[in-house]
């Protein structure tokens, strides 16, 4: 067997593994959002993913391991949304991009937000260590940046942590309370135009609150 044949088979195995993991993680996000950690089962997740339960446990030995991977994926995409806070030192550009990226994630990944919200509402029984380490470190670094903007007179004097809380609460509202929003919108999900209007209003209201005008 030639090197090319081995390489081809290895590439095929990698592709199959990646596809199986993707299917499992998508199904897990759905099931954890719907039932929470305690109510979800690996059997239900496997059925939703369309694979045997044994295959699921080949990739994720325990339900907790799978749950933590889902949580890590959610937090990773939120960190990517916050990249503007690293790329620009102009508060309006950085914060507007961050707010709008978080809004877009609430529309494209609402289930991820619900998984996170359910975990926190229960007192973070599975990921408390994650909050105390990863989230605490990230938040501290963003607070330092916002505090510097205050010291430089770029934004109004505000408590950085409360500003972050407001951004998180407002943007994730569109995921966690999507049914309520649809109900108040005559039973329909927001259209693309309404979504853009929501993003614009949320952004401007928050920025005006810290002394940044349009």
Secondary structure, DSSP 4 states (H G I P E B T S, - for coil): --HHHHHHHHHHHHHHHHHHHHHHHHHHHHHHHHHHHHH--HHHHHHHHTS-HHHHHHH-SSHHHHHHHHHHHHHHHHHHHTTHHHH---HHHHHHHHHHHHHHHHHH-HHHHHHHHHHHHTT-TTTHHHIIIIIHHHHHHHHHHHHHHHHTTSS----HHHHHHHHHHHHHHHHHTHHHHHHHTTTSPPPHHHHHHHHHHHHHHHHHHTT---
